Amino acid sequence: MTDRTEVLSAPLVIEYPFSRTTGPVIGAFLTGLREQVIVGTKTSDGRVLVPPMEYDPVTGEAATEIVEVGPGGTVTTWAWVNQPRPKDPLDHPFAWALIRIDGAESALLHAVDAGDIGAMSTGMHVAPRWRAEREGHINDIECFEPDGSR
């Protein structure tokens, strides 16, 4: 028996070479973001989902009615980022938060630029800070900021 110290390796590239159309529901959401408007979908029992979903996750029924909500919302939970990573939306400490947009039942995950951890709290009201150049992407909202309205 001989000692083997050679390590075998092979390159592996993981890719997803396809594209997907957004469809009428997500397309309306992304178009709204480009126009500085947040929309959701209304379910048959009147709940509003943001981000919008094509189907009610409770009943499985189609949820095609598009309604405008917000633009502000309430932080339902959050986690502080002391050292942002290169691909994070902000280059200084911030929070990732679930934000229940005003008029919606569900929450949207986005960044909150609160300045420091002491300024963050569950239940605080925030408003979107829109990018100057928007293209119909979730990053059209640069982040949310405390708005002090509540």
Secondary structure, DSSP 4 states (H G I P E B T S, - for coil): -----PPP--------------HHHHHHHHHHHHTT-EEEEE-TTS-EESS--SB-TTT--B--EEEEE-S-EEEEEEEEESS--TTSS-SS-EEEEEEEETT-SS-EEEEE--SSGGG--TT-EEEEEE-SS--SSGGGEEEEEE----
